[in-house]
Amino acid sequence: MVWKMSPEKVRAFPIDRQVFLVREVAAKLGNLHGETATSFWRAKASELLDLVVGSGRDRTAASDEVRRFFLAVQREMLADTVAESMPILSA
């Protein structure tokens, strides 16, 4: 038996769970400051919004997904900051 999926039933993997992409954007943002960081994020958010809308999501759901992605990026940046500031203990 062959299963056929219609395009309206296939959903793209959420961008906030694409660990490589989250880490890539977090690393880039971590090296940018001020207006450069803001410009980078706006361009990336616009690109991701277009990508998610292009995959079939409505604009509202796509905006929510981009917000979740930004939160994932912020969590990743915070995790990197905490890891860098923790002292290495030896026995």
C-alpha positions as CSV (number, residue, x, y, z in Angstrom):
1,M,0.0,0.0,0.0
2,V,1.3,3.5,-0.9
3,W,0.4,6.4,1.2
4,K,-0.1,9.7,-0.5
5,M,0.1,12.9,1.4
6,S,-1.5,16.0,0.2
7,P,0.5,19.2,0.4
8,E,-1.9,20.8,2.8
9,K,-1.3,18.1,5.3
10,V,2.5,18.3,5.2
11,R,4.0,20.8,7.7
12,A,7.5,22.1,7.6
13,F,9.8,21.5,10.7
14,P,9.4,24.6,12.9
15,I,12.3,27.0,12.5
16,D,12.8,27.4,16.3
17,R,13.7,23.7,16.5
18,Q,16.3,23.8,13.8
19,V,19.2,23.8,16.2
20,F,21.9,24.4,13.6
21,L,20.0,27.5,12.3
22,V,19.4,28.8,15.9
23,R,23.0,28.4,16.8
24,E,24.2,30.0,13.6
25,V,22.1,33.1,14.1
26,A,23.0,33.3,17.8
27,A,26.7,33.1,16.9
28,K,26.4,35.8,14.3
29,L,24.3,38.1,16.6
30,G,26.8,37.5,19.5
31,N,29.5,39.1,17.4
32,L,27.4,42.1,16.3
33,H,26.4,45.2,18.3
34,G,24.1,48.2,18.0
35,E,22.6,49.1,14.7
36,T,24.5,46.3,12.9
37,A,22.9,43.7,15.1
38,T,19.5,45.3,14.7
39,S,19.8,45.4,10.9
40,F,21.0,41.8,10.8
41,W,18.1,40.6,12.9
42,R,15.5,42.5,10.9
43,A,16.9,41.1,7.6
44,K,17.0,37.6,9.1
45,A,13.4,37.9,10.5
46,S,12.1,39.1,7.2
47,E,13.9,36.2,5.3
48,L,12.5,33.7,7.8
49,L,9.0,35.1,7.6
50,D,9.0,34.8,3.8
51,L,10.3,31.3,4.1
52,V,7.6,30.2,6.6
53,V,4.8,31.9,4.6
54,G,6.2,30.3,1.4
55,S,5.9,26.9,3.1
56,G,2.1,27.5,3.4
57,R,1.6,29.0,6.8
58,D,-0.6,32.1,7.1
59,R,1.2,35.4,8.0
60,T,0.0,35.4,11.6
61,A,1.2,31.9,12.3
62,A,4.4,32.6,10.4
63,S,5.0,35.7,12.6
64,D,4.5,33.6,15.7
65,E,7.0,31.1,14.5
66,V,9.6,33.8,13.8
67,R,9.0,35.1,17.4
68,R,9.6,31.6,18.8
69,F,12.7,31.4,16.7
70,F,14.0,34.7,18.2
71,L,13.3,33.4,21.7
72,A,15.3,30.2,20.8
73,V,18.2,32.4,19.6
74,Q,18.1,34.5,22.8
75,R,18.1,31.3,24.9
76,E,21.1,30.0,22.9
77,M,23.0,33.3,23.4
78,L,22.2,33.2,27.1
79,A,23.4,29.6,27.4
80,D,26.7,30.5,25.7
81,T,27.1,33.5,28.0
82,V,26.5,31.3,31.1
83,A,28.9,28.6,29.8
84,E,31.6,31.1,29.2
85,S,31.4,32.7,32.6
86,M,31.4,29.5,34.6
87,P,34.7,28.8,36.3
88,I,36.4,25.4,35.5
89,L,36.7,23.5,38.7
90,S,39.4,20.9,39.2
91,A,39.6,18.2,41.9
